[in-house]
Amino acid sequence: MNLAVNIGQLRMPNPVTVASGTFGYGIEYSPLLDLNQLGAVTVKGIRLHPVRGNPPPRTAEVTSGLLNAIGLQGPGVDGFIQKYWPFLRELRVPTIINIWGTTVEEYAEVARRFDTLEGVGALELNVSCPNIKEGGAQFGTDSRLLSRVVAACRRVTTLPLITKLSPNVPSIAPFAQAAAEAGSDGLSITNSFPAMAIDIETRRPRLANVTGGLTGPCIKPMAVKLVWEAARAVKIPIIGMGGIQSAADAIEFMMAGATAVAVGTANFYEPQTALQILAALRQFMERKGIVDVKEIVGAVQTDH
């Protein structure tokens, strides 16, 4: 039974990773599960310089989901390399480093810095975070800006590039095509949906940032649709994400066209979720007589 998949030159021993922003920098979860059983470890977003993030409260539970406005808090490139890379580079599975910036030039500089770091598996370009006041979402909702970011990063690195697309667009297909044409090796679909919650007793927003990103099981059907639409528009691999908490969820994304999947919000309430999904995926393949996990990719049968 073959579970290995490729995203460009990135080889994952299996198709199950974790979503950026839900797994810290890997080391925080290392006492809770064997990271070397994952397909890859995807870390929190890194900008060129340290970022303090938004003021609290930064999370709020909602029906079937989670609102967050962390604000991409992070240690910056130097802080990440000093504090977290010694641990991550010793893992047997690849590390996907999520990067972002507030200008095209900053994205490119971060990509260039990581290109010189030995052992990086891939870079995930976060062009779609909905809860920071500068950068982020603007790059994910303007296809010309998106192309510029991807192309600028492509020029300075030979590492596999995975572009994390925004769901907050009329149609995802043109953005998937723009990323692919600019040199992206793969896509991550999808990021969180812009959302808001109000405390009716205090009449105040439940997040200090007022609005944030909605994740969790409630967004899964929308995320599956986006993966399906993108997979029909481009040939590059897709990492599907959004509300995955079981192998059935993961398989649904793969049948829609995802080559790999990422577990996000579920990591907060069951850190073993990714490994449970992997075990159940193997059982599904055995039951269905599937010898290569790639047989599942795009297997949905529609009249379209």
C-alpha positions in Angstrom: 0.0 0.0 0.0 1.5 3.3 -1.1 0.6 6.4 0.9 3.4 8.7 -0.4 2.5 11.8 -2.3 4.4 14.7 -3.9 3.8 18.4 -3.9 6.3 19.5 -6.5 9.7 18.3 -5.2 8.3 17.9 -1.7 7.8 14.2 -1.0 5.5 13.4 1.9 5.5 9.8 3.2 1.7 10.1 3.6 -0.9 12.7 2.7 -1.8 14.0 6.2 -0.2 17.1 7.6 -1.3 19.9 9.9 -2.6 23.4 9.1 -0.4 26.4 9.8 -1.4 28.3 12.9 -2.9 25.3 14.7 0.3 23.3 15.5 2.7 25.9 16.8 6.2 25.1 15.6 5.8 21.4 16.1 7.8 21.2 19.3 4.8 22.2 21.4 2.9 19.1 20.2 5.9 16.7 20.4 4.9 15.3 23.8 1.4 14.5 22.6 2.1 12.6 19.4 4.9 11.2 17.2 5.6 13.9 14.7 7.5 11.5 12.5 4.3 9.7 11.6 2.9 12.8 10.0 3.3 13.5 6.2 4.9 16.8 7.1 4.9 19.4 9.9 3.5 22.8 8.9 4.5 25.6 11.2 2.9 28.9 12.1 3.4 31.9 9.8 6.8 33.6 9.8 7.4 37.2 8.7 10.8 38.8 8.3 10.6 40.5 11.7 8.9 39.4 15.0 5.2 40.1 15.3 3.3 40.5 18.6 -0.1 39.7 17.1 -3.5 41.1 18.2 -4.6 41.9 21.7 -6.8 39.3 23.6 -9.4 38.0 23.5 -8.1 36.3 20.3 -10.3 33.2 20.1 -14.0 32.5 20.6 -15.9 29.3 20.3 -18.9 29.3 18.0 -21.4 26.7 16.8 -19.3 23.9 15.2 -16.3 26.1 14.9 -13.7 28.5 16.2 -13.2 32.2 15.6 -9.6 33.5 15.9 -7.8 36.7 15.4 -4.3 35.8 16.6 -2.8 38.3 14.1 0.0 36.0 12.9 2.1 36.4 16.1 5.6 35.0 15.4 9.3 35.3 16.2 10.5 36.4 12.8 12.9 34.6 10.5 15.9 34.9 12.9 13.9 34.0 16.0 12.4 31.0 14.2 15.8 29.7 13.0 17.4 30.1 16.4 14.6 28.8 18.6 12.7 26.2 16.5 14.8 25.0 13.6 17.3 22.9 15.6 14.3 20.8 16.7 12.5 20.7 13.3 15.6 19.8 11.2 16.1 16.6 13.3 12.6 15.3 12.3 12.5 12.5 9.7 9.5 14.2 8.0 9.7 17.4 6.0 8.8 20.8 7.4 6.6 23.2 5.5 7.3 26.8 6.6 4.4 29.2 6.2 5.6 32.7 5.3 4.0 36.1 4.9 4.7 39.8 4.5 3.1 43.2 4.1 4.8 43.9 0.7 5.8 41.8 -2.3 9.5 42.5 -1.4 9.1 41.2 2.1 7.6 38.0 0.9 10.5 37.5 -1.4 13.1 38.4 1.2 11.6 35.8 3.6 11.6 33.2 0.9 15.2 34.1 0.0 16.3 33.7 3.6 14.7 30.2 3.9 16.2 29.2 0.6 19.6 29.2 2.2 18.4 27.2 5.2 19.4 23.5 4.7 16.6 21.0 5.1 13.4 23.0 4.5 10.8 20.9 2.8 8.6 23.6 1.3 7.4 27.2 1.7 3.7 27.9 2.1 2.8 31.4 1.0 0.1 32.9 3.2 -1.6 35.4 1.0 -5.0 35.0 2.6 -5.1 35.7 6.4 -8.3 37.6 7.1 -7.5 38.9 10.6 -4.4 41.1 10.3 -4.8 44.8 9.5 -2.1 45.0 7.0 -0.9 42.6 4.3 -2.4 39.1 4.2 -5.9 39.2 2.6 -5.2 41.9 0.1 -2.7 39.6 -1.7 -5.2 36.8 -1.8 -8.1 38.8 -3.3 -6.3 40.5 -6.1 -5.1 38.0 -8.7 -2.4 40.4 -10.1 -0.9 41.0 -6.7 -1.1 37.2 -6.1 0.9 36.6 -9.3 3.5 39.2 -8.3 4.0 37.6 -4.8 4.3 34.1 -6.2 6.6 35.2 -9.0 8.8 37.2 -6.7 9.3 34.2 -4.4 9.8 31.9 -7.3 12.7 34.0 -8.5 14.6 33.7 -5.2 14.1 30.1 -4.2 14.2 26.6 -5.6 12.1 25.3 -2.7 8.7 24.0 -3.5 6.1 26.8 -3.2 2.6 26.1 -2.0 0.2 29.1 -2.2 -2.5 29.3 0.5 -5.5 30.7 -1.2 -8.3 32.9 0.2 -11.9 31.7 0.2 -13.1 35.3 0.2 -13.3 35.6 -3.7 -16.2 35.3 -6.2 -14.5 32.3 -7.9 -11.3 30.5 -6.8 -10.4 29.2 -10.2 -8.7 32.4 -11.5 -6.6 32.7 -8.4 -5.6 29.0 -8.6 -4.6 29.6 -12.2 -2.7 32.8 -11.4 -0.7 31.0 -8.7 0.1 28.1 -10.9 1.2 30.3 -13.9 3.4 32.4 -11.6 5.3 29.3 -10.5 3.5 27.8 -7.5 4.1 24.1 -7.2 0.9 23.5 -5.2 -2.0 25.1 -3.5 -3.4 25.1 0.1 -7.2 25.4 0.1 -8.7 26.9 2.2 -7.8 29.6 4.7 -10.4 30.7 7.3 -13.6 32.6 6.4 -14.0 36.2 7.7 -16.5 36.2 10.5 -17.7 37.9 13.7 -19.4 37.1 17.0 -21.1 39.4 19.5 -21.6 38.9 23.3 -25.2 40.0 23.7 -24.8 40.6 27.4 -22.0 43.2 27.0 -22.9 44.2 23.5 -19.2 43.9 22.7 -17.5 41.8 19.9 -16.2 38.5 21.3 -12.8 39.2 19.7 -10.7 42.3 20.5 -10.0 42.6 16.8 -13.8 42.7 16.2 -13.6 40.3 13.3 -11.6 37.1 12.8 -11.3 33.9 10.8 -13.8 31.1 11.1 -12.5 27.6 11.1 -13.7 24.1 12.2 -16.3 21.6 11.0 -18.8 24.3 10.0 -16.6 25.4 7.0 -15.9 21.9 5.6 -18.6 21.8 2.9 -17.5 25.2 1.6 -13.8 24.2 1.6 -14.6 20.9 -0.2 -16.4 22.9 -2.9 -13.4 25.3 -3.3 -11.0 22.3 -3.6 -13.2 20.8 -6.3 -13.4 24.0 -8.3 -9.6 24.6 -8.1 -8.8 21.0 -9.0 -10.8 21.5 -12.2 -8.9 24.7 -13.1 -5.3 23.6 -12.5 -3.1 20.5 -12.6 -0.8 21.3 -9.7 -1.4 19.4 -6.4 -3.7 20.8 -3.7 -3.5 20.4 0.1 -7.2 20.5 1.2 -8.1 21.8 4.6 -11.1 23.2 6.5 -12.9 21.4 9.3 -11.2 18.0 8.8 -11.7 15.9 12.0 -12.0 12.3 10.6 -10.7 10.1 7.8 -14.1 10.4 6.1 -13.6 14.2 6.0 -10.0 13.8 4.6 -11.2 11.3 1.9 -13.9 13.7 0.9 -11.3 16.4 0.2 -9.2 14.0 -1.7 -12.1 12.8 -3.8 -12.8 16.4 -4.6 -9.2 16.7 -5.9 -6.8 17.2 -3.0 -3.5 15.3 -3.2 -3.0 15.8 0.6 -4.9 17.2 3.6 -4.2 19.3 6.6 -5.8 19.0 10.1 -6.4 22.4 11.7 -8.9 23.3 14.5 -9.2 19.6 15.6 -5.6 19.7 16.8 -6.8 22.0 19.7 -9.3 19.5 21.1 -7.7 16.2 20.0 -4.0 16.4 19.2 -4.0 12.8 17.9 -6.5 13.6 15.2 -4.0 13.6 12.3 -2.6 10.2 13.2 -6.1 8.8 13.8 -7.0 10.0 10.3 -4.0 8.3 8.9 -4.8 5.0 10.6 -8.4 5.1 9.4 -7.3 6.1 5.9 -5.2 2.9 5.7 -8.2 0.9 6.8 -10.4 2.5 4.2 -7.9 1.7 1.5 -7.7 -1.9 2.6 -11.5 -2.3 2.7 -11.8 -0.8 -0.8 -8.8 -2.7 -2.3 -6.9 0.6 -3.0 -3.2 0.1 -3.3 -2.1 3.7 -4.0 -3.6 6.6 -2.2 -3.4 8.6 -5.4 -6.3 6.5 -6.7 -8.6 8.4 -4.4 -7.5 11.9 -5.7 -10.2 13.4 -7.9 -12.3 10.2 -7.7 -15.6 12.0 -7.2 -18.1 11.3 -10.0 -20.2 14.2 -11.2 -22.1 15.1 -14.3 -19.9 18.2 -14.7 
